């Protein structure tokens, strides 16, 4: 894994002793230009320990929670390991690792994922650089780079998913699920989290469980929950004015200040124009708190569909009712008002609507 450590992140933080704590000892060899090695815990903000490097060698020892996912930081690289009480020796120059069988396995996976992550970041950088070329040749090149970028991303994510599926009998899924969980819908995530799995109650799974609980509020098969907010004219409107009236409706959660939301909007506009005549409707639910910014964005983007907001930003009623913790987000309702899909973005939205309307 890779991570850029900020100055603020390097403040020391010690965990209180408890009956569940286990001693750790990590020795290692690092490149000659590395002066300090840092160690944190995946579920904690502040590093747990740090040590100066002498002659390319370091030693970290202390106590931390048993089976905590320790993150050993060396320059801009860090690797995860479980604090299982078995000493670890690592050589990041020769890429060798000695420790428990579980940590050896995790270290091998980490090297593999780091390589795939580097390939993904290179492809992403190439794509972003080429995006500024609006010539015909530039657009053709961009299309190829987009395919490479998407393939690299898929390789990176799919391998982590495979690792989870291969290790349901141990703790390793806690490392990867706690990173990739936002990429999966309710049914997929539920399948990856059987309550009998040894990693289910690991502290690193807390945010995954919270996300799953949020998805529970808008999982496919549920009926939509009504809410009342004002439109751009200040008039109270209810979702039920449009939802459950016989047509498919996309309830789109967004905000004028949300860059990814605005990047996605041309796709929503295109699908709205393509299918609106067939009854397809969009209702925008904004997480704005500035009325003018909200209204201006609607005009700039060309959002011709109904838009409502309580102008409470993240305190919006929609956040608690539908479990929205990140935007853009959306739910697609059928004619009866039943949720049939969630978080349809990019090509996924058009593909689903083609499935519905047949073209």
C-alpha positions in Angstrom: 0.0 0.0 0.0 1.1 3.6 -0.5 0.2 6.7 1.4 1.6 10.2 1.6 2.0 11.1 5.3 1.2 14.7 6.2 3.0 16.6 8.9 -0.3 16.7 10.9 -0.5 12.9 10.7 2.8 12.4 12.4 1.7 13.5 15.9 2.2 10.7 18.4 -0.7 9.0 20.0 -0.5 6.2 22.6 -3.4 3.8 23.2 -4.4 3.0 26.8 -3.4 -0.4 28.2 -6.1 -3.0 28.3 -6.5 -6.7 28.9 -6.7 -7.2 25.1 -3.3 -5.7 24.4 -0.5 -7.7 22.9 3.2 -6.9 22.6 4.7 -6.3 19.2 8.3 -6.2 17.9 9.1 -5.2 14.3 12.7 -5.2 13.1 13.7 -4.3 9.6 16.0 -3.1 6.8 15.1 0.0 4.8 16.6 2.1 1.9 19.5 4.3 2.9 17.6 7.5 2.4 14.9 6.6 5.0 15.5 8.4 8.3 12.3 7.5 10.3 9.8 4.6 10.4 6.3 5.3 11.6 3.6 2.9 12.8 -0.1 3.5 13.1 -3.3 1.5 13.6 -5.8 1.4 10.8 -8.7 2.4 13.2 -6.8 5.3 14.8 -5.9 8.7 13.4 -2.6 9.3 15.1 0.5 7.1 14.7 1.2 4.7 17.6 4.9 4.7 17.4 8.0 6.0 15.5 11.7 5.3 15.5 14.8 6.7 13.9 16.7 4.5 11.4 20.3 3.7 12.1 22.5 2.2 9.4 19.4 1.2 7.4 18.0 -0.7 10.4 15.1 0.0 12.7 13.3 -1.6 15.7 9.7 -0.9 16.8 8.4 -2.5 20.0 5.6 -1.9 22.3 2.0 -2.9 22.9 -1.2 -2.5 21.1 -4.6 -4.2 20.8 -4.5 -7.8 19.8 -5.0 -8.4 16.1 -5.0 -4.6 15.4 -4.1 -3.9 11.8 -0.8 -2.1 12.2 0.4 0.2 9.4 4.2 0.4 9.2 5.2 3.5 7.2 8.5 3.8 5.4 8.8 6.9 3.3 5.7 7.1 1.1 5.1 3.3 1.4 3.4 1.5 4.2 2.4 -2.1 4.7 -0.2 -3.7 6.9 0.3 -6.4 9.5 -1.8 -7.9 12.3 -0.5 -7.5 15.8 -0.7 -11.3 16.6 2.2 -11.3 19.1 4.7 -13.0 16.7 7.8 -10.9 15.9 8.2 -9.5 12.4 11.3 -8.9 10.4 11.0 -7.1 7.1 13.5 -6.1 4.5 11.9 -3.5 2.1 15.0 -3.5 -0.1 15.1 -7.2 -0.7 11.3 -7.6 -0.3 11.6 -10.3 2.3 9.3 -10.8 5.3 9.3 -13.1 8.3 6.5 -13.4 10.8 3.3 -15.4 11.4 1.9 -17.4 8.5 -1.1 -14.9 8.4 1.2 -11.9 8.1 3.4 -13.5 5.5 0.3 -14.1 3.4 -0.9 -10.5 4.0 2.6 -9.2 3.0 2.5 -11.1 -0.3 -1.0 -9.8 -1.1 0.2 -6.2 -0.2 3.0 -6.3 -2.7 0.6 -7.5 -5.4 -2.0 -4.8 -4.6 0.7 -2.1 -4.5 1.8 -3.1 -8.0 -1.7 -3.0 -9.3 -2.4 0.3 -7.5 0.7 1.9 -9.1 -0.4 0.7 -12.5 -3.9 2.2 -11.9 -2.4 5.6 -10.8 -0.1 5.7 -13.8 -3.1 5.0 -16.1 -5.2 7.6 -14.3 -2.5 10.2 -14.6 -2.0 9.6 -18.3 -5.7 9.9 -18.8 -6.0 13.2 -16.9 -3.1 14.7 -18.7 -4.5 13.8 -22.1 -8.0 15.1 -21.2 -6.9 18.7 -22.1 -6.3 17.8 -25.7 -9.5 18.6 -27.6 -8.2 17.9 -31.1 -9.6 14.9 -33.1 -6.4 13.0 -32.5 -6.4 14.0 -28.9 -9.9 12.7 -28.4 -9.1 9.4 -30.1 -6.0 9.0 -27.8 -8.2 9.9 -24.8 -10.6 7.1 -25.6 -7.8 4.5 -25.6 -6.4 5.9 -22.4 -9.8 5.8 -20.8 -10.1 2.1 -21.7 -6.7 1.5 -20.2 -7.5 3.5 -17.1 -10.8 1.7 -16.5 -9.1 -1.7 -17.1 -6.4 -0.8 -14.5 -9.0 0.2 -12.0 -11.0 -3.0 -12.5 -7.8 -5.1 -12.1 -7.0 -3.2 -8.9 -10.4 -3.5 -7.4 -11.2 -7.0 -8.6 -8.0 -8.5 -7.1 -8.8 -7.0 -3.7 -12.3 -8.5 -4.0 -10.8 -11.9 -4.9 -8.5 -11.7 -1.9 -11.6 -11.2 0.4 -13.3 -14.1 -1.2 -10.2 -16.3 -0.8 -9.8 -15.6 2.9 -13.2 -15.8 4.6 -11.7 -18.2 7.1 -9.2 -15.6 8.6 -8.8 -11.9 9.3 -7.3 -10.7 6.0 -10.7 -9.5 4.6 -10.8 -6.8 7.3 -7.8 -5.1 5.6 -9.3 -4.9 2.2 -13.0 -4.6 2.8 -12.3 -1.6 5.0 -10.8 0.1 1.9 -13.0 -1.0 -1.0 -16.5 -1.3 0.6 -17.9 1.9 -1.0 -17.6 0.3 -4.5 -20.3 -2.3 -3.7 -24.0 -2.3 -3.3 -26.1 -3.7 -0.5 -26.4 -7.3 -1.8 -22.8 -7.6 -2.7 -21.5 -6.2 0.6 -24.0 -8.3 2.6 -22.6 -11.5 0.9 -19.1 -10.5 1.8 -19.9 -10.0 5.5 -21.4 -13.2 7.0 -21.8 -12.7 10.7 -20.0 -16.0 11.3 -16.8 -14.8 9.5 -13.8 -14.3 11.9 -13.3 -10.8 10.5 -16.9 -9.7 11.0 -16.3 -8.1 14.5 -12.8 -6.8 13.8 -12.6 -3.0 14.7 -11.7 -2.2 11.1 -15.1 -3.4 10.0 -17.0 -0.8 12.0 -17.2 1.7 9.2 -18.1 -1.1 6.8 -21.0 -2.1 9.0 -22.1 1.5 9.3 -22.1 1.8 5.5 -24.1 -1.4 5.2 -26.6 -0.1 7.7 -26.9 3.1 5.5 -27.4 1.0 2.4 -30.1 -0.9 4.2 -32.2 2.2 4.1 -32.2 2.3 0.4 -31.7 -1.2 -0.7 -33.4 -2.6 -3.8 -36.9 -4.0 -3.1 -37.8 -1.4 -0.5 -40.5 1.3 -1.2 -39.3 4.8 -1.2 -39.7 7.0 1.9 -41.5 10.3 1.4 -39.9 13.6 2.4 -40.9 17.2 2.1 -38.6 20.0 1.1 -38.9 23.4 -0.7 -38.5 23.8 -4.4 -36.5 26.7 -5.9 -39.5 29.0 -5.4 -39.7 28.2 -1.8 -42.8 26.1 -2.2 -43.0 22.8 -0.1 -43.0 19.8 -2.3 -43.1 16.0 -1.6 -41.3 13.2 -3.3 -44.7 11.5 -3.6 -45.8 14.1 -6.1 -43.6 12.3 -8.6 -42.7 8.9 -7.2 -45.1 5.9 -7.3 -47.2 7.5 -10.0 -46.5 4.9 -12.7 -43.2 6.2 -14.1 -39.6 5.4 -13.4 -38.0 8.2 -11.2 -34.4 8.8 -10.5 -34.0 10.6 -7.1 -30.6 12.2 -7.4 -28.7 13.4 -4.3 -26.2 16.1 -5.1 -24.9 19.6 -4.3 -23.7 22.6 -6.2 -20.3 22.4 -4.3 -19.8 18.8 -5.1 -17.3 18.4 -7.9 -18.0 14.7 -8.7 -21.7 15.5 -8.7 -21.2 18.2 -11.3 -19.0 15.9 -13.4 -21.8 13.3 -13.4 -24.6 15.8 -14.3 -24.0 15.8 -18.1 -24.7 12.1 -18.0 -27.9 12.6 -16.1 -29.0 15.4 -18.4 -28.4 13.2 -21.5 -30.4 10.3 -20.1 -33.2 12.7 -19.0 -33.5 14.1 -22.5 -33.4 10.6 -24.0 -36.1 9.1 -21.9 -38.2 11.9 -20.4 -40.7 11.6 -23.3 -41.3 8.0 -22.3 -42.2 9.1 -18.8 -38.8 9.0 -17.1 -38.4 11.7 -14.4 -35.6 12.9 -12.3 -36.0 14.7 -8.9 -32.9 16.5 -7.6 -32.4 16.5 -3.8 -29.7 19.0 -3.0 -27.4 19.0 0.0 -26.7 22.7 -0.4 -27.0 25.3 2.3 -26.7 28.3 0.0 -29.9 28.9 -2.0 -28.3 31.1 -4.7 -25.4 28.7 -5.4 -28.0 25.9 -5.6 -30.3 27.8 -8.1 -27.3 29.0 -10.2 -26.0 25.5 -10.5 -29.4 24.2 -11.7 -29.3 26.8 -14.5 -25.7 26.3 -15.4 -26.1 22.5 -15.6 -29.4 22.6 -17.4 -31.4 20.6 -14.9 -34.9 20.8 -16.3 -36.3 18.4 -13.8 -37.8 19.2 -10.3 -35.3 20.2 -7.7 -35.9 20.4 -3.9 -33.7 21.1 -0.8 -34.0 21.9 2.8 -30.7 23.8 2.5 -29.2 22.1 5.5 -26.2 20.6 3.8 -25.2 17.3 5.6 -27.9 17.8 8.1 -30.4 17.4 5.3 -33.4 15.1 6.2 -32.4 13.0 3.2 -29.1 12.0 4.8 -30.8 10.2 7.7 -33.8 8.9 5.8 -31.8 7.4 2.9 -28.5 6.8 4.7 -26.6 9.2 2.4 -23.1 9.7 3.7 -21.4 10.6 0.3 -22.6 12.3 -2.9 -23.3 11.8 -5.7 -25.8 9.2 -4.8 -29.2 8.2 -6.3 -32.0 5.7 -6.2 -34.0 4.5 -9.2 -37.7 3.9 -8.5 -40.1 1.9 -10.6 -43.7 3.0 -11.3 -44.9 1.7 -7.9 -42.2 3.6 -6.1 -40.1 0.6 -5.3 -36.3 1.0 -5.3 -34.9 -1.1 -8.2 -31.3 0.2 -8.3 -29.0 2.5 -6.4 -26.0 4.7 -7.2 -26.2 4.4 -10.9 -23.5 6.5 -12.5 -21.7 6.8 -15.8 -22.6 4.0 -18.2 -24.5 2.1 -15.5 -27.4 4.6 -15.6 -27.8 4.5 -19.4 -27.6 0.7 -19.3 -30.3 0.4 -16.7 -32.6 2.8 -18.5 -32.0 0.9 -21.8 -33.1 -2.2 -20.0 -36.3 -0.5 -18.8 -37.2 1.3 -22.1 -35.7 -1.0 -24.6 -33.6 1.5 -26.5 
